[in-house]
């Protein structure tokens, strides 16, 4: 739900795309052809657009791996986008990444 609800913001704002993609490749969530296609994209936004295509094709496991990689590599963006949510899981997650929710 988070990934779908924040798709456009994530495409525009994620800056550490390749570390996320590297992790997904290492976890065998992406094949090398998809990895190469994402890597060839000239901007972060185009890389994220290609990554979202892979997420749409990959199913739950790939989306779940991306979600956790996003939390790892973009914790402040993750918390910022989730600040309007009141779920305890998000509050705990953001507290662990040194992000404050007001």
C-alpha positions as CSV (number, residue, x, y, z in Angstrom):
1,X,0.0,0.0,0.0
2,X,2.8,2.4,0.9
3,X,4.6,1.8,-2.4
4,X,1.4,2.3,-4.4
5,X,0.3,5.4,-2.5
6,X,3.6,7.1,-2.8
7,X,4.6,6.0,-6.2
8,X,5.0,9.4,-7.8
9,X,6.8,10.9,-4.8
10,X,9.2,8.0,-4.6
11,X,9.9,8.2,-8.4
12,X,10.7,11.9,-8.0
13,X,12.6,11.9,-4.7
14,X,14.6,8.7,-4.2
15,X,18.3,9.6,-4.7
16,X,20.0,6.3,-3.8
17,X,18.4,4.2,-6.5
18,X,21.5,2.1,-7.4
19,X,22.3,0.9,-3.9
20,X,18.7,-0.2,-3.6
21,X,18.9,-1.9,-7.0
22,X,22.2,-3.5,-6.1
23,X,20.6,-5.0,-2.9
24,X,17.7,-6.3,-4.9
25,X,20.0,-8.0,-7.4
26,X,22.1,-9.5,-4.5
27,X,18.9,-10.9,-3.1
28,X,17.9,-12.4,-6.5
29,X,14.8,-10.2,-6.7
30,X,15.9,-8.8,-10.0
31,X,17.6,-10.5,-12.9
32,X,20.7,-9.0,-14.5
33,X,18.8,-7.9,-17.6
34,X,16.4,-5.8,-15.5
35,X,19.3,-4.5,-13.4
36,X,21.1,-3.4,-16.6
37,X,18.0,-1.6,-17.9
38,X,17.7,0.3,-14.7
39,X,21.4,1.2,-14.6
40,X,21.3,2.5,-18.2
41,X,18.6,5.1,-17.3
42,X,20.3,8.5,-17.2
43,X,18.5,10.0,-14.2
44,X,17.3,8.9,-10.8
45,X,13.7,9.5,-11.9
46,X,14.1,7.3,-15.0
47,X,15.9,4.6,-12.9
48,X,13.0,4.6,-10.4
49,X,10.4,4.4,-13.3
50,X,12.2,1.3,-14.6
51,X,12.5,-0.1,-11.1
52,X,8.7,0.4,-10.6
53,X,8.1,-1.6,-13.8
54,X,10.1,-4.4,-12.3
55,X,8.2,-4.1,-9.1
56,X,4.9,-4.3,-10.9
57,X,6.1,-7.5,-12.7
58,X,7.8,-9.0,-9.7
59,X,5.0,-9.4,-7.3
60,X,4.8,-9.3,-3.5
61,X,8.3,-10.7,-2.7
62,X,10.1,-8.1,-4.9
63,X,7.9,-5.3,-3.5
64,X,8.6,-6.4,0.0
65,X,12.4,-6.5,-0.6
66,X,12.2,-3.0,-2.2
67,X,10.2,-1.7,0.8
68,X,12.9,-2.8,3.2
69,X,15.8,-1.6,1.0
70,X,14.0,1.8,0.8
71,X,13.8,2.0,4.6
72,X,17.5,1.1,4.7
73,X,18.8,3.6,2.1
74,X,16.3,6.4,2.3
75,X,15.1,6.4,5.9
76,X,14.4,10.1,6.1
77,X,12.3,10.1,2.9
78,X,10.6,6.9,4.1
79,X,9.6,8.7,7.4
80,X,8.7,11.9,5.7
81,X,6.2,10.2,3.4
82,X,4.8,8.1,6.2
83,X,4.4,11.0,8.7
84,X,0.7,11.2,8.1
85,X,0.2,7.5,9.1
86,X,-0.6,6.6,12.7
87,X,0.4,2.9,12.6
88,X,2.6,2.0,15.5
89,X,4.8,0.0,13.1
90,X,5.8,3.1,11.2
91,X,6.4,5.1,14.4
92,X,8.7,2.4,15.7
93,X,10.5,2.1,12.3
94,X,11.0,5.8,12.1
95,X,12.2,6.1,15.7
96,X,14.8,3.4,14.9
97,X,16.1,5.5,12.0
98,X,16.4,8.6,14.1
99,X,13.4,10.3,12.3
100,X,10.9,12.3,14.4
101,X,7.2,12.2,13.6
102,X,5.2,15.2,14.9
